[in-house]
Amino acid sequence: MPETKTTPASATTLRLFRIASIATGIFLLSITTLYVIRLATNQELWALGPNGFLTLETFTVDADGFKVGLPGSGIDLTSISLIVHGWLYVFYLYTCFRVWSETRWAFLRFIVMAAGGVVPFLSFFTERHFGRLAKGETN
């Protein structure tokens, strides 16, 4: 990326960006793992269901595309983790926007930062790299 003139971001903005990056990254890794389990074994993570405190529950898909065989009681942690990650990603985008607007970087940097919430592991790298750049550090 071409070098642009930058102004340092505030400490509060960088702290929020760090928190959002880590939380979004952790939930992205968890939903990636749960999705692989779902595709490979037709199972979802279930809490407080009839088969125990924390279990993988097997399901099948009927002709209409609905999951059949999941417990009627308990909490579907797979679905909840998807919803939580979605809201954390909104918060992450907000913090990316704050860093980007305070530093007055090129729009491409904002796009790369935003990709950190949808590419597994990338949010950890973007937080470290762009956090340092936003502080005014060169290395």
JOTAPE-V330513 format. One record per helix or strand of 2 or more residues. SS is the DSSP state (H for helix, E for strand). FROM is the first residue (numbers start at 1). TO is the last residue. If there is no record, write none. Layout:
# JOTAPE-V330513
<<SS	FROM	TO> <SS	FROM	TO>>
This chain:
# JOTAPE-V330513
<<H	11	41> <E	43	49> <E	52	58> <E	60	61> <E	67	68> <E	75	76> <H	77	103> <H	107	115> <H	122	135>>
